[in-house]
Amino acid sequence: MLKRTHTCGELRDDHVGETVILNGWVNSYRDHGTGLIFIDMRDRYGLTQIVFDREDADQSLLDAADTLRNEDCVAIKGTVRVRDGGPNPKLATGTVEVVVVELEVLAKTENPPFLPGEKGSLPSEDRRLRYRYMDLRRPEMQRILTIRHRTSQFARRFFDDRGFLEIETPMLTKSTPEGARDFIVPSRLQPGSFYALPQSPQLFKQILMISGFDRYIQLPRCFRDEDLRADRQPDFTQIDLEMSFVDRDAVLEIMEEFAVGLWKSELGVDIPPVQRMTYKHAMETYGSDRPDLRFGLELVDVSDLAAKTDFKVFTGAIEKDRGCVKVIRVPGGAAKFTRKITDGYTEFVKQFGAGGVPTAKVNDAGELETGIAKFIEPIKSELIERLGLEPGDSVFFGADTRGTVNRALGELRLKIAKDLEMIPEGAWAFCWVIDFPMFEWDEETKRFYALHHPFTAPTPEQTDEFMACDITDVDAVESILSSGYDLVVNGSEIGGGSIRIHRREIQKKVFDLIGMSKEEANAKFSFLLEALSYGAPPHGGIAFGLDRLVMHLSGTESIRDVIAFPKTQTGSDMMCDAPSAVDEKQLAELFIASTWEPEEG
C-alpha cells in the first residue's frame, strides 16, 4: 500500500515540486473532456484536488481513474504543482493540486446511501443514524468530534496542572435508585443478584475524598434509564470532579476558571466574571433555575396592584395559597403581535398548567387598550410606572399559584424572545445559580425529595437549624437552603454540584427526612454511613456534561451530533440494532426470563 506522506488538508505553495502520497476518499469526480480528470480527495483534515493528465499518464492509470466513483477509498502518488486555472479560495489547499503518477484503489464502494461530501440538505436523521459510518465521514461531524476531543484534553490538562488525579470508578456497582431508573445487569456468579450501571460516580468520589485523595477527576460514562428528551441520552459522559477541604467559593472559583478558559481556548471568547444568582431570584425573575440572560423580558410581580382590581382572574389567583399575578413587558410588541399570535400564546401556556395569558397593549397616547385593558383601568397609572411602559409596548399577565405562573411565563419569555429574534447571535451569558432549597415537598406522594441529591449539605449558616428542625414541619424544612450550585450558559445547565455532607448524623437525618427507613438506608448506603464515621473531610465537587459543553462549543442544537454513536429518542441504536433479544441459553445462565409478550396483530 502507498503509505501517506501528507494529509489532504496539508499541502501549500511551499510543497510545489515535491512528490507526495495521499490516502483518503473520492469526494467528487469531474471529467470535463479537456484531457484532464479532476478528483477532490478527502480525509478528516481537508480536501486536495488531484489531477490525471490523459496526455502524459499511462493508459493503465487512466483506465483505473475512469473507474473511480464517490466514496471509493484510494491512495495516490504524485507531484505537487500550482493549481491550474487559478486558486480556489474556499479550500485551505486551494493554491495547489497533485498530478497523479500512481493510483492504488484500496476499496471500492457500493452505491452509497448518501454522499457525506455533498453540501446542502441532509438525509433524514434516521437514515444518518442507520448509516452512521457514512454520516461520520461528513466534515461537519468530524469537526464536532474534534472539538469533543479537544475539550476532553483541555479538561485533563487543566485539572492535572492543579493537582487533580484521574481515578477510575466501577462500571458495575450497586443499584440505589433515588431518581432516574438504573440500568441493571444480572450476575451469573451470584444468581438472583444484580449490578447497576452507574448514574454517576457520586458515592465513589466521596469515598475517594474520605480516603485522602483530595483532588479527583474522571471522564466517566454514566447511564440513566429515563424517558429521553432532545438533549439527553441513556448513556453519556461527564467531566466529574471532587475536592477536599473546600467551601463553596473555592469550588466555584476553580470551576469557573475552567469554563472561562475552555471558552477562550476553543472559541477565542473572553467571558467576564460570572455572576451569582440565587435560586429564588432566578425563579421569580426568569421563571427558571437555568435562566437565559442574553435578553430581558423579566417577570415582574404586580400582585399588590392586581389586588386593587375587580378582575376575577386576578383576585381569584391571589386568594389561592401562594397565588400571585406577574407581568412580562415586551418593548415594541404591540406592532408585532396579532390577535392570532396572542391566542396562540394562550394555548402555549396551557401546557404548563396556566389557564391562559391575558394581554394588553400601550397605544400611541400611552393608554392601555385591547385585551383586558378595561379590567385593569384602576391600576393603569401605577402599572405603567412600575413597568416603565411606553407607547407600542405589549404586556402579558400570568395569574395562578406562584409555581405555575413562574413556569408558564418563564417558558413564554423564551418563546417570545425566539419569535421576535431578540437573542443576539454569538452572545454568551454565564451565571452560577446558588442557594437552592435543600428539599421540595411533593403533594402527590406526601414526601420530601432532595432537590439536587440526598448527599448535598445544607448551607453552613443553616446546618444547626436543619439538625434542629422537625421533619414533619413542611415550611421549616422548605426554608433550609442547600450548598448546591449549577453553572448555566445561555439558558442551559452545563454543570451542577454541591458541597457534600461529611457528617454521619446529617446524612442520616437527610435519609430520614426523605422517607428512607433506617433499614433501607443501611441496605443501600451502609458503606457510605460507615465511611463517614471515620474522619471524613469537608468536600464538594461538580459534574460538567461533556456532551452539552460540546453542543455549545460546536454550535449544534442536537446532542446526537456530538456523540459518535448515539441512541434515538426511543433509546435505540439504529446502526447496531440495539437493544435486541438475546438467546434463551444466555438468559438461562443468568437465571432470568422475560415476561414480555408481543402484542397480537
Helices and strands as residue ranges (DSSP letters): G 13-15, E 19-31, E 36-43, E 46-53, H 59-66, E 73-82, E 96-107, H 125-130, H 132-135, H 139-160, E 165-166, E 184-186, E 194-196, H 202-210, E 215-218, E 221-223, E 235-244, H 248-267, E 275-278, H 279-286, E 299-301, H 303-306, H 312-319, E 323-330, G 333-335, H 339-350, E 359-362, E 368-369, G 373-379, H 380-387, E 394-401, H 402-419, E 430-434, E 439-442, E 447-450, G 460-462, H 463-468, H 474-478, E 484-489, E 492-499, H 504-513, H 518-531, E 539-545, H 546-554, G 559-562, H 584-589
